[in-house]
Amino acid sequence: MYVNKWTSQCSIVAPGVEISYYRNQRIETPSWNGFVKPTCKKLVIPDKIEIEGKVYKTTLLDRYCFYGCSSISEIILPNGLLKIDYLALTGTHIQIIEIPETVFKMASDSFPSTLNTIKLRGNPPKIDVINGSVHFASYVMIPRGKKELYENAPYWQTMRLTTY
């Protein structure tokens, strides 16, 4: 899904399709086909959506998709998600997030300043460095058998890594 802050356009992006919705100008939180409400605290993103009888997998949190959605304090990401883009979750109040093992790429500033713990399930995702800095969270939890991969991956070796 993509939210353009300036046009208030929300789009669900899937391979070969982009479906747009427009948020109510009186509501500060973007609506995603009814999933996000102005008072939403917990958001569960489905692993697939059905539009006009056709099923699409959720593979991308695009730029600005939940930017400024300050009511969101918990988010559950779907298995099958591949990329978390620039400022995707900035402005939310998420403190802990679990990244599915399918995510292979993340922007360095995709997460809010409130994020304390990030738990990764798979290999180290590639980091697209935006604005020259990389900081996700105070604590980065990684799978026990993947420690060497993270310690040798660009940018990950500079973070406080904890195995689980």
MOLIN-V990840 format. One record per helix or strand. SS is the DSSP state (A for helix, B for strand). FROM is the first residue (numbers start at 1). TO is the last residue. If there is no record, write none. Layout:
# MOLIN-V990840
{{SS/FROM/TO} {SS/FROM/TO}}
This chain:
# MOLIN-V990840
{{B/2/4} {B/9/14} {B/17/22} {B/42/44} {B/48/51} {B/54/57} {B/60/61} {B/74/76} {B/83/84} {B/96/99} {B/105/107} {B/117/120} {B/126/128} {B/130/130} {B/133/133} {B/139/142} {A/144/152} {A/156/158} {B/161/163}}
